[in-house]
Amino acid sequence: MEYWTQPDTASGRDFFTRWFRTVRRSKLEPLKKVALTFKDHLLGLLNYFVHPITNALTEGFNSRVQAIKTDARGFRRFANYRARILFFCGKLDLLPHLPSAVTHNEA
């Protein structure tokens, strides 16, 4: 998390270098493997500081769609699956719109 709060590319590279060295000296083999993967993708990670966009919104949406799919235990028709996704993820306003009551007479 601290990596993403760095102010610029140079700070991001410095932070990553310090983190990488610390992890490589640790005895946590799975974390060492992750560190190597991050090192292979360092240019992409540093690119965040030039263009600070992520696919977090898309990943979050995909997570909700997968949860809908799991909860349903399968759909008989794709249209039902689509309708459920639109219902839960479409941010629809489902409150009834009732005409406002007349509060006075116009004379």
N, C-alpha and C positions, 0 to 999 in steps of 0.2 A: 504494500500500500504506500509505503513511504517513497518508493521510486516515482510514482505518478505525481507526487507533489513537488518534484524538483522544478525549479524555475526555467531551466533552459537545457539545451542538448548537452552542453559541456558538463553541467552539474549532473545530468542524468548518466552520462558516461562515467564520471568519477564515482558516483554512487554505485553504479553497477559493478565497476571494477573492485571497489572495496567489498561489496557483498559477495561477489564471485570468489575472491580470495578467501574470505571467511568460510564460505561453504565448502570450498575445495579442501580446506584444512580439517573440516569436521569429519566425524566417523559415520555420518548418516549417508549411506550409499544411495538410497533413492533420491535424496536431495541433491547429491552430487550429479546424478543423472539429469535432473531437472535443470541444474545450473548449466550443464553443457548444452542442453537444448536451447535455453535462453541465449547462450553465447552464440549459437548458430544463427539465431534470429535477432541479434543485437541491432542490426541496421533497421529492421522493421520496428523494434521497440523504441529506438531513438527517433524514428520518424514521427512518433506521437508528439514530440515537442515542436516539430515543424507544423504538423497538421493534427491538432488535438481532437481527433474524432475516434470513436470506437464502435464496435458492433454490439455493445452491451444491450441496447434497446432491442435489437433483433434477437439476441440470445434469450433475453427475458421473455419476449413474445413466444419464441419457440418452446421455452420451458412450459409456459401456460398451455400451449397447444398439445404438447406431449402429455401433460397432466389430464387434459380433457380426454385424450385418446385412451389413457390408462383407466380413468374412471368409468368410461363407457364399456370397457371389455369387448370392444368391437362394435361396429355399426353395420347394419344390414345394407344401408345405402349411403353413398358418399354425400348425398344431399343432407342427410341427417347430421353427419359429421360436420359439414360446412355450416349448417344452421347453428349448431352448438358453439362452434368457434366464434361465429359472428355475435351470438347472444352474449357469451362471456367476455369476449375480447373487443367487441365493436364499440364500446363506450356509448351504447345507445341510451337515450333518455326514455325510460319506460313508464314514467309517471303520466297518469291520465291528464289531459288538458281539458279542464271543464270550463265552460263559459262563465265569466264572472257574474256574480249576482247583481241585480239592479239595486242600487242603494238609495235612489231618489227619483222622483218624477220630474220630467222636464215639462215646464209650463210655458 
